[in-house]
Amino acid sequence: MSRIHEALKKAEEERAASQGGAQLEPTPVGAESPVMPDMASHRVPDPVAVAAMMPAFGSPFSVDTMLARCPQMEWKPDLGTMLFMNGDDSKRGTEEFRTLRSRLYHMREKMTLKKLLVTSALPKEGKSFTSSNLAQVLVRQHGRRVLLIDADLRGPRLHLMLGTTAGPGLSEYLQGKNDEFSIMQRGPLENLFFIPSGTGIEDPAELVGNGKLKTFLQRVEPLFDWIIVDSPPAIPVSDASVLAKACDGVLMVVRSNATPCDVARKAREEFPDQSLIGVVLNGTSDDAASYARYYYEAYEKRQPTTV
C-alpha cells in the first residue's frame, strides 16, 4: 500500500474512532428521506477506494475537492420537460419517476447497479426525457451524487433540455482534448453533474468504440452513487450495444402507441438478457389514470418483459 493510501486509511480510522464508529448523517427537514435499504452503504465514497481507482488525479483525494474542479454553469432548463426543476413536486409524472427510482434501488439489492444505460428502439421515444428526469429524482435524496452523461453523439438533446452548452463534452474527452473534470458541469441542482455530448464530432462510431468511455467510467465511478448514460437509439446504429458493455444495466424506453412491437423486440435483442433490467413505457394517454400522460414501469431482473 502506498504512503497516500496508508495516510488516507489512518485518517479514516482516526475519524471513526473520534466519532465512536461510523454514523449516518441526519436527513435535513424538507429533504427526501433515503428510504431504500442499501442507501447507507452508498452515502459517501470511501477515500481509500477513490485513491486506488483514480491514482492520476493527484492529492489530496477528497471527493469534494476533485468535483469542485468542475465548471459551475447557469442552466436554463426547459421546465416543461424537466419535471424536478420547476419547484412543483406534484407535477404530473414526478410520482412515476419516484416509483422507478424505488424499483431500481430494489434491483440494486440483488445486483451491481450503478452505471445505467438508457436507450430506445427508435428516435423520439423519450429516452432523453427519461434519463434526465431519472437523474433529477435520484439526486433529490440527501447525499446522493449523480452523473448524467449525454453519449448520444449523433443527435444530442440533453444540453438543450437542461439549457446549457454542448461543449466541451464527451467527444472532446474521447479525442483526448479535455480531461475528466473540465467536461463535467455543475448546475442548479446540488450534486447533479452533467457531461454534454461535445462538439466537432466527425465519426461518432469510432469515438464510442475506442474504449476510452469504459476507462472513464471506471475512473469516475467511485465519485458517484449513480451514473446515467443517455445513448443513441438501438436500432439505427450500433452505439447503444457498444456502450452497454461499459454499464451495469440497460433501461429501454418505448413509446405507447408509437413503437412498433417488432421493432421493440428487435431492439431488445441487441442486449443480453442479463443486461436489460427493465422497460419504461412513455407517452401513455389513458385519461382514467391519475398521471394521464406518463407511465413508467421497471421489471425485475429475469422477469419476462413484454412489449
C-alpha positions in Angstrom: 0.0 0.0 0.0 1.4 3.5 -0.9 2.0 6.2 1.6 -1.1 8.1 0.3 -3.2 5.0 0.8 -1.8 4.5 4.3 -2.4 8.1 5.2 -6.0 8.0 4.0 -6.7 4.8 5.8 -5.2 6.1 9.0 -7.2 9.3 8.7 -10.4 7.3 8.3 -9.6 5.1 11.3 -8.9 8.2 13.4 -12.1 9.9 12.3 -14.2 6.8 13.0 -12.6 6.4 16.4 -13.2 10.0 17.3 -16.9 9.6 16.4 -17.3 6.3 18.2 -17.7 4.4 14.9 -19.4 5.2 11.6 -22.6 7.4 11.9 -25.2 8.2 9.4 -25.9 11.9 8.6 -29.3 13.1 9.7 -31.7 14.0 6.9 -32.5 17.7 6.8 -36.1 18.8 7.3 -37.7 19.1 3.9 -35.3 16.8 2.1 -36.5 13.5 0.7 -35.6 10.7 3.0 -33.3 7.9 1.9 -35.8 5.0 2.3 -34.0 2.2 0.4 -32.3 -0.5 2.5 -28.9 -0.2 0.9 -28.5 3.6 0.8 -26.4 3.9 3.9 -23.7 1.9 2.2 -23.6 4.3 -0.8 -23.6 7.6 1.2 -20.0 8.8 0.8 -17.4 7.2 -1.5 -14.5 5.7 0.5 -11.5 7.9 0.1 -9.2 4.9 0.0 -11.2 3.4 -2.8 -11.1 6.8 -4.6 -7.4 6.9 -4.3 -7.0 3.4 -5.6 -9.3 3.9 -8.6 -8.0 7.4 -9.5 -4.2 7.5 -8.9 -3.7 10.1 -11.6 -5.9 12.8 -10.1 -3.3 13.9 -7.5 -3.6 14.6 -3.8 -5.5 15.2 -1.6 -8.1 12.6 -2.7 -11.1 14.5 -1.4 -14.3 13.9 -3.4 -15.5 17.4 -2.8 -12.1 18.8 -3.8 -12.0 16.9 -7.0 -15.5 17.7 -8.0 -15.0 21.4 -7.2 -12.8 21.5 -10.3 -15.9 21.0 -12.5 -17.2 24.3 -14.0 -20.3 25.8 -12.5 -22.8 26.6 -15.2 -26.0 28.7 -15.3 -28.5 26.2 -16.7 -31.8 27.4 -18.1 -33.8 24.2 -18.2 -37.0 23.5 -20.2 -39.4 23.5 -17.3 -42.0 21.7 -19.5 -39.8 18.5 -19.6 -37.5 18.9 -16.6 -40.1 17.8 -14.0 -38.0 18.4 -10.9 -36.6 21.8 -11.7 -39.7 23.9 -11.5 -40.4 23.7 -7.8 -43.6 21.7 -8.2 -43.1 18.3 -6.6 -46.6 17.3 -7.6 -46.2 17.9 -11.3 -47.7 15.1 -13.4 -45.1 12.4 -13.9 -43.0 13.0 -10.8 -44.5 10.2 -8.8 -43.9 7.7 -11.5 -40.2 8.6 -11.5 -40.1 8.2 -7.8 -41.6 4.7 -8.3 -39.0 3.9 -10.9 -36.2 5.1 -8.5 -37.6 2.8 -5.8 -37.6 -0.2 -8.1 -34.0 0.5 -9.3 -32.9 0.5 -5.6 -34.7 -2.8 -5.0 -32.8 -4.2 -8.0 -29.5 -2.9 -6.6 -30.0 -5.1 -3.6 -29.6 -8.2 -5.8 -27.1 -7.0 -8.4 -24.4 -4.5 -9.1 -26.2 -1.5 -10.5 -24.6 1.9 -10.6 -23.9 2.7 -14.3 -27.2 2.6 -16.1 -27.7 3.0 -19.8 -30.9 4.5 -21.1 -31.8 3.8 -24.7 -34.8 3.3 -27.0 -35.5 1.4 -30.2 -36.1 4.5 -32.4 -35.6 8.3 -32.1 -38.1 10.5 -30.4 -39.4 7.9 -27.9 -38.4 9.7 -24.8 -35.1 8.3 -23.7 -33.5 11.7 -23.1 -36.6 12.8 -21.2 -36.4 9.6 -19.1 -32.6 9.7 -18.4 -32.7 13.4 -17.4 -35.6 13.1 -15.1 -34.4 9.9 -13.6 -31.1 11.7 -12.8 -33.0 14.5 -11.2 -35.1 12.3 -9.0 -32.1 10.2 -7.9 -30.2 13.3 -6.8 -33.2 14.6 -4.8 -32.4 12.1 -2.0 -30.0 13.6 0.6 -26.3 12.9 -0.1 -26.7 11.2 -3.5 -24.3 12.3 -6.2 -25.4 11.6 -9.8 -23.6 12.0 -13.1 -25.7 12.3 -16.2 -23.9 11.7 -19.5 -25.1 12.5 -23.0 -23.5 9.7 -25.0 -25.8 10.3 -28.0 -23.1 11.8 -30.2 -25.4 11.7 -33.2 -28.5 13.5 -32.0 -27.7 15.0 -28.6 -30.7 16.6 -26.8 -29.8 16.8 -23.1 -27.9 20.1 -23.3 -31.0 21.7 -24.9 -33.3 20.3 -22.3 -31.1 21.4 -19.4 -30.4 24.8 -21.1 -26.7 24.6 -21.2 -23.8 24.4 -23.6 -23.0 21.4 -25.8 -19.3 21.5 -25.1 -16.7 20.9 -24.1 -18.1 17.4 -23.5 -17.7 13.7 -24.1 -16.4 14.0 -27.6 -13.6 16.3 -26.5 -12.6 13.8 -23.8 -12.7 10.8 -26.2 -10.5 12.7 -28.6 -8.0 13.5 -25.8 -8.6 17.2 -25.9 -10.0 17.6 -22.3 -9.7 15.9 -19.0 -12.4 14.3 -16.9 -13.3 17.3 -14.7 -13.2 20.0 -17.4 -16.2 18.4 -19.2 -18.3 17.8 -16.1 -20.8 20.7 -15.5 -22.4 21.6 -12.2 -25.8 23.2 -12.4 -28.5 24.5 -10.0 -29.4 21.1 -8.5 -26.9 20.2 -5.8 -24.9 17.0 -6.5 -26.1 16.7 -10.1 -23.3 16.7 -12.6 -23.7 16.7 -16.4 -21.4 15.8 -19.3 -22.8 17.1 -22.6 -22.1 15.3 -25.9 -19.5 17.7 -27.0 -18.8 19.4 -30.4 -16.9 18.8 -33.6 -17.9 15.1 -34.0 -16.9 13.6 -37.3 -17.1 9.8 -36.6 -19.3 9.0 -33.6 -19.0 5.2 -34.1 -15.2 5.3 -33.9 -15.2 7.6 -30.8 -17.8 5.4 -29.0 -15.9 2.2 -29.8 -12.4 3.4 -28.9 -12.6 2.1 -25.3 -12.0 5.4 -23.6 -15.5 5.7 -22.3 -15.3 2.5 -20.3 -12.0 3.6 -18.8 -13.5 7.0 -18.0 -16.5 5.4 -16.2 -14.2 3.2 -14.2 -12.2 6.2 -13.1 -15.1 8.4 -12.0 -17.4 5.6 -10.7 -16.1 6.0 -7.0 -17.2 9.6 -7.0 -20.9 9.0 -7.7 -23.8 7.0 -6.4 -25.4 6.7 -9.9 -24.1 7.3 -13.4 -26.9 7.6 -16.0 -25.8 7.3 -19.7 -28.2 8.5 -22.4 -27.3 6.6 -25.6 -28.4 6.7 -29.2 -31.4 4.5 -30.2 -30.6 0.8 -30.5 -31.9 0.1 -34.0 -30.5 2.6 -36.4 -26.9 2.4 -35.1 -24.7 0.0 -33.0 -23.6 2.6 -30.5 -26.0 1.6 -27.8 -24.9 -2.1 -27.7 -21.3 -1.0 -27.5 -22.0 1.5 -24.7 -24.0 -1.2 -22.8 -20.8 -3.2 -22.3 -19.4 -0.4 -20.2 -22.6 -0.2 -18.0 -24.2 -2.4 -15.4 -27.7 -2.5 -16.8 -29.9 -1.2 -19.7 -33.2 0.6 -19.3 -35.1 0.7 -22.6 -37.8 3.3 -23.4 -40.7 2.5 -25.7 -43.4 5.0 -26.6 -47.0 4.0 -26.2 -49.0 3.6 -29.5 -45.9 4.6 -31.4 -43.1 2.0 -31.1 -43.9 -1.0 -33.4 -43.8 -4.3 -31.4 -41.5 -6.0 -33.8 -39.1 -3.0 -33.7 -39.1 -3.1 -29.9 -38.4 -6.8 -29.8 -35.5 -6.3 -32.3 -34.1 -3.6 -30.1 -34.3 -5.8 -27.0 -32.3 -8.5 -28.8 -29.4 -6.0 -29.1 -28.7 -6.6 -25.4 -28.0 -9.7 -23.4 -30.9 -10.8 -21.1 -28.8 -10.1 -18.0 -28.1 -6.6 -19.2 -31.7 -5.5 -19.9 -33.1 -4.7 -16.4 -36.4 -3.0 -17.4 -38.6 -1.2 -19.8 -40.1 2.3 -19.5 -43.4 2.9 -21.2 -43.6 6.6 -22.1 -46.4 8.7 -23.5 -49.5 6.9 -22.5 -52.8 8.6 -23.0 -55.0 6.8 -20.6 -57.3 9.6 -19.3 -58.5 7.3 -16.5 -55.1 7.2 -14.9 -54.2 9.8 -12.3 -51.0 10.7 -14.1 -52.8 10.7 -17.5 -49.7 11.4 -19.6 -46.8 9.4 -18.3 -46.5 5.8 -17.1 -43.3 4.1 -16.1 -42.7 0.5 -15.1 -39.4 -1.3 -14.5 -39.4 -5.1 -14.5 -37.4 -7.1 -12.0 -34.3 -8.8 -13.5 -35.1 -12.1 -15.2 -38.8 -11.4 -15.2 -40.2 -11.8 -18.7 -40.6 -8.5 -20.4 -43.4 -8.0 -22.9 -43.9 -5.1 -25.2 
